[in-house]
Amino acid sequence: MRADVSMEATRSRESVQLGQEGHQATDIPCTPCPVSATPPEGRVRRSFVSLPVLNPERMRTAKALADKAVKMHKVFSVQGPYPVIRAALKARGWVEQRMRQPNRHAHQRHGDESRASSNDAGDSDDDGEDVEKEQDGLCDLMSRLVRNEMVYLYWTNRRDAINTSSLQKEQITNHFAKAGSFTTKVGLCVNLRNLHWFDSADPDTFFPRCYRLGAQDEKHTFIEDYRRTACTSLLKYIVEREQSVQGDRTSHHIRAVQDQRKRSKQGSRQVVLSQMIDSALKVCQEFLESLEHGDIDINQETPPTLTKEEWAEFIDSYYLVVHGGAEIENSDHFVTCCKAMLQRLVEVSPQLDIDGIHNIWIIKPGAKSRGRGIKCAKRLDQILQLVDGDPTLMKESKWVVQKYLERPLLVHGTKFDVRQWFLVTDWNPLTVWFYKKCYLRFSTQPYSLHTLDSSVHLCNNSIQKHLRPSQQRHRGIPSDNMWSDDQFRTFLSSQGRDAQWQAVVVPRMKKAVIHALQTTQDLMESRKNTFELYGADFMLGCDLRPWLIEINASPTMAPSTPVTARLCAAVQEDTIRVVLDRRADRTANTGDFQLIYRQAAVEVPQYVGVNLLVEGFKIKCPCPLPPLRSSNRSVPKHRGPVKEKEPAADKVKLLPKILLKSAETRLKSTGSGVPSPPHHPPEPPVPVPIEPFTLHLPMAVKSIHLPISAQSHSVLLWKRRPEVSKVCSEKVQPCTTEKHQGSLEITVPKQSKPPATSSLSA
């Protein structure tokens, strides 16, 4: 009986300790025990009567598993509702350390601002709090046991949730730092222009041309592109119009008469087609010459093809003809020249087929995601006005304008795009994994260019899921607006194009992903034990050529449809296989991930913590040297007749006395002689007091030893002009030189009798 009571009291004390920890974890205030004469055990039971009593066996099991996970470095932390990631890690023996969640209301209030200012353009719909509830008490207990241990794997849905600079070397995280160079619309737009430095591919073959309207030079280039596209659109309109009416000229004539009456009632101005086509052909010809560098010989003063006023008139006429449907005169005799020019443009313009005739452009905010703020426009003034309305974004160059694909591949008359996953496990060497599965996202409305509404032209699920499918849309499109790649291949097979999926679509998507990563490799912060899963959005042209639209960080993994519920779970599981299983076993199964690119490693010099810096300053002479005087002024006059000066004497000058005063002391210590010119008279010279001097010149000089007669007095040869060197070379023979590098030091002694040799030492 006593043994039972003792065991019961022990269990009660254990439950008290665990219950107190539980109160601290959940921030529930603990009710103080009333003061009474009841034994301590009794008071404890009455105070915590509502707390559960944990099984000691389960406690020992949890502690053993937690200790094993800590010893094997298998502690992870997940932010966001990722049940697949949690289940995959726990199945491999990992223990979760619960990440502290930020304030819910503050997160909702600042969520849009933080994402707009983020460097990555993710499309994850999982920005809310982690609402997943852990039902297994054992896992919850293990999570508490490792709450103070180091986390060895972080999986978050936001890049700024983890400070990668403070991580240890062995810690793994699922986000690279500074990924905005290709996960933002601005970064992808700018960096793909440098592709020619990394590969021979042309970005215009897989990425629609794009410009930053906040940069003045790119804004000017966009205006030129818009005008040139209007010219090519007019030429295509003439050709296609002629082809469409060749079999039904009667009905076309009737429509022409009706349109003519309508235009006469509206009072629209007359459009001169011949003048428009002539201007369009000139602009296209000038563009072809610029591609062939034929415009470099053109004089800069040559006037442009069209003036500003002529361009305004041409664009207005283009709007009336193409956008307004205005009838024009018979254009049969223009078709031949228009076809010839278009044929020449096709060879140099890979995007001519997708441009269409309406000249539609899509305007995107630089760092937003999930289709927010994206609009389509086809008038130049509307595009510029839309962007100029936000001076902040214009100043930061965050608005981009991109050519819209007017002629995409349609499924049952409905537009779609393709979400393709890829995984980067290293940036040096660049290692890219391509997922074999993908899915299609449809719009809820049939495709049409007569309206530019987002419900027709934007396929983002975050936009389309709030819209009701149109009654005019084909019944073959599912109500959830999604297809798997297998369903799409079945559709292609029905049209006899199934083989083009593996022959055209997949290889070109792989190349586009690799090229986008190549251009940003030098801008990325390459950290080992880091990986990241990205989602690339593609559109397909009528020829099944994929066009890269954007790349998203933190792609959504929400099981919003049966298609995403299956594929998103599979891609998460396969990501863990590549990141963890393959680390331990190179032959491990990687699921549907395929290694498509592994670059040769580039050696990076080790950083030793020293800032290598080169500093310097410009050498300024405080004052120019005084003019050199000739030798006949530097010594007193001699007695007796003076011989006629030789020609060289006029050209050889001595340094001034003020510079010679510091040479005597140095010469006494070194014992060097004083140079004497060979042309001096034989009489012994009168000793001239010469002060020693030292002249330091940072230059490379040569030591010259001259055999000169002992009867000559001291003369310094100063190479101030080229003719001095010439005279000396003619008079002095032979000459031996020794090259020295350093400062020039000239020393002259104070002595009464000059030695037999003179030297100029450096």
Secondary structure, DSSP 8 states (H G I E B T S, - for coil): -HHHHHHHHHHHHHHHHHHHHHHHHHT---------SS-HHHHHHHHTTTS----HHHHHHHHHHHHHHHHTT-EEEE-SS-HHHHHHHHHTT-EE-------HHHHHHHHHHHHHTSSS----S--S--------HHHHHHHHHTTTS--SEEE-SSGGGS-GGG--TT-EES--S-THHHHSHHHHHHHGGGGGGT-S--GGGTS--EEETTSHHHHHHHHHHHHHHHHHHHHHHHHHHHHHHTT-HHHHHHHHHHHHHHHHHHT-----HHHHHHHHHHHHHHHHHHHTTTTTTS-TTS--SS-HHHHHHHHHHHIIIIIS-------HHHHHHHHHHHHHHHHH-TTHHHHTTT--EEEEETT--TTTT-EEE--HHHHHHHHHT-HHHHHTT-EEEEE--SSB--BTTB-EEEEEEEEEEEETTEEEEEEEEEEEEE-SS---SS---HHHH---HHHHTTS---TTS-TTS-TT-EEEHHHHHHHHHHTT-THHIIIIIHHHHHHHHHHHHHTTGGGS---TTB-EEEEEEEEEBTT--EEEEEEEES------SHHHHHHHHHHHHHHHIIIIIHHH-TTS--TTEEEEEE----------S------------SS-----EEHHHHS---SS------HHHHH-EE--HHHHTBSHHHHHHHT------TTS-SS--------B-----EEEEEEEEEE--TT---------SHHHHHHHHHH--S-EEEEEEEE--------SS--SEEEE--
